[in-house]
Amino acid sequence: MAGHSHAANVKRRKDSVNAKKAKIFSKCAKHLDSAVRVGGPDPTQNPRLGLAIEKARAANMPKDNIDRAIKKAAGEKDGAEYLELVYEGYGPGGVALMISCLTDNRNRTAPDIKFLLEKRGGNLGAQGSVSFLFDMRSVFVVDCDDKEEEELMEEAMEAGAEDVVLDDGVATFYGDATEFIELKAGLEAAGYEEFISAEISYVPQTRMPLESPEDAKKIQGIIDALEDNDDVQTVSGNHSFPPEWLE
């Protein structure tokens, strides 16, 4: 893969994670709630809930918060029913965007996504307009200190990852979307106790280099605005830019 700005972007935002923890945990709780309503509160009988729990743990959500969210969802008979929706669109400069949402009201979410895109120079696309440019994969981003690429490749093979990318002290491990739990366990066995980012998301097959720091700022602004929306779970773009532009 070329143009690995994803890890660099995640690292840039790491310092602001504490400020966003409440929102991150809220989105995890929504995912847990949805899973419980679909298949019940027992993760051994509900694979969807098992996955939601592992994603919440990877986001460093405290165990008490996870248990509380599950019990709350199990005790509410008439709570909200969530829909998983994926919107496709374009950012400034034609950057392709995949926006995964979990919502209890599509009539609210669709206009919100459309407004956020158009306000910042993008637009909402039709279904299938950009999805063919992406693959759904498990993605784990970790601090790797001073490890060399060869050592990371060995860890990736042992953990069951398909690929690993080293970028400025940050390693991004990629795996099959259906192997999230297994890959997480493999990386934990390799000594990674905390993840900068851990998600199942759309990964671009190829990346489009941006022409200037101004373009990068516009794209990052539109992604930040989308991620700040309560209904949005993940946002993926097919752009890339040099890490030094982050400064």
N, C-alpha and C positions, 0 to 999 in steps of 0.2 A: 504494500500500500504506500502511496506517495502523499506527501503534504500532510503530515500528522499534526495538525493544529488542535485536534480534539484534546489530547492530554495536556497540552500547554494551556488551553482555555480552562480546563478543569483546575489546573494548578493555580492559575491566576485567580480563580474564584474561591479557592480553598480558604483564603483569609476571611472571606465574608460568609463562610458556612455557618458560623455560630449565630449570626444575625438572621439567617434563613432557616435555622433548625425548626422553628415552630411551624413554618409553612411546609417544610419537607416532611415533618412528622404528621402533619395534617393530611397530606396527600397519601402517606403510607396508611394512615388510619382509614381513609376512604377506600383504599385498595383492600384492606383487611375486612372492612364492613361489607363490601361488595362480594368478596369471596365467601364470607359466612352466610350471606343471604342466598347464595347460589347452591352451596353444598353442605352447610352446617358448620358447627364450631369445632369439630374434631379434625385436626390436620392429617391424622392417619387415615381417615376416610374421605378426606377432601383435598386432593392434590393441589387444587387452585389456592386453597388457604395455606397449604404448606409452602407454596412458592411465595405467596404474599408475606408470610412470616420471615422467610429467608431474605427477601428484598428489604424488609423493614430492619432486620438485624444488620444487613450490609450497609444500610444508611445510618447505623449506630443509634437506632431508636431503642430506648431502654426497654428491658423486658416487662417492667410494670406497665408501661404505656401500651405495649403490644397486647398483654393480657387484658388490660382494661378495655381496649378497643374491641377485642373479640367478645368479651362478656357483654359489652354494651350492644353490639350488633345482634348477639344471640337473644338478648332480652327484649328487643324491640320488634314486635310483630308487624307493626304498620309503618316501618321506616321507609326511607327512600330506596328506590330501585335504580341501580346505576347501569348506564350503557357505556360500553367501550367503543369509542369512535376515533377514526383516524382521518385527519384533514390533510390535503396536499396543497401546496402553494409555492409561491415564488417570493424571494426577497429581492432587494435592490441588486441590479446587475444580473438578474436571471438565476440567482442561486436557488436551487431546489430545496424545499423544506417538507419534512414529514412531521406532523404534529399529532401525537397520541394523547387522547383525552379520556377521562372517566367522569361521566356527568349524570346527574339525575334530571336534566332538562336540556334536551338538544335544541329547543327553541331559544334558549338563552346562549348556549355555547357557540353555535354556528355564527350568529351575528357578532358575538364578542371576538371570535377568531378573525372574522372578516374585517372588522373595524381595526384591530391591532395591526394586521398586515397592511391595510391600505393607508393607515395613518403614518406608517414609516416607509412608504415607497414600495410595498409589496402588493401581492394580490392572491386571492384564493383561487386554486385551480380545480378542475374537474377531477372526479375519481379516475385514477389511472394515469393522470397527467405526468406524475414524476415518480410514482412508486416503483416503476421498472428500473430505476436508477439505484435502488437500495436493496439490501438484504437484511432480514431480521436476525440479530445475533445477540449473544450474551457478551457484555462489555464490562470489564473490571479495570479500574485505574488505581494504581498504588504508587507510593513513594518507594523507590528501589535503591536509594542511597548511591553507593558507588559501584553497583553491580555492572558487570560487562554483559554485552549482548549474548555471548555464548552461554553464560550462566543462566540468563533469563530464558533462553531457548530450551535449555535442559529442564528448567522449572515448568515451563509451559507444557512440554511433552509429558512430564510426570503428572501434572495437574489435569491433563486432558484438554488443554487449550489448542486451538487450531493455528494461532498466530500470536506473536507478541511484538510490540513496537516500543522502542526506547526513545525517549524525547526529553532531554534536559533533566535527567534525574527522575523522570516519571515513566513508568511502564504501563502500557495498555495491553491487557490480555483479551483475546477474542475467542469465542467459542460458539458452538451451536446454540440456537435459541432455546432448544428443549433440554439443554444440559446445564442450566443456570445453577441449580442446587449442587450438582456434582462438581462443577468447576469451582464454585465457591468453596466447597469442602477441600478440594485439591489445593487451592491457593492458601487456605488456612493451614493445611498440613505443611505447606512449604514455608510457613512462618509469617504470612501476612495476616496480622490480627485486625487491621483497620483499613478500610477502603476509602479512597478519596471519592470514588464514584463506583456504583455497582448497579447495573440495570440491563434490562432486555430492551433493545432499541434498534432503530433502523440505522444501518451503517452504509454509507455510499460505496458503490463499486469502484468509482473513480472520483477524484476531487478536482474542483475547478479553482486554480490559483486566483486570488484577488489581486487587483492591480495597484492598490494603494492602501495606506493605513486608514484613510478616510472611508474606503469601501468596507474595510474590516470593522471599523467603528459602527457603521450603519447596520451591518449584518449582526454584530454582537448586540446592538441595541434592540433589534427586532426579536432576537432570540431571548434576551433577558426579559423583555416585555411579555412575551408569550409564556415563559416559564413562571412568571409572577402570577399568572392567572390560576385560580384555584382548581379549575377543571383540567388543566394541562398536566400530563404526567411526564412526557419527554418531548424534546424537540431535536431533530437531526437535520443538518444541512450538508450539502456536498461541496463546501468551500474549503479552502486552506489558505494560510498566510504564514509568514515567518514568525517564529516566537518573539523576536525582538520588537515586533510591532505592538506587542502587548504592553510594553512600557508606555 
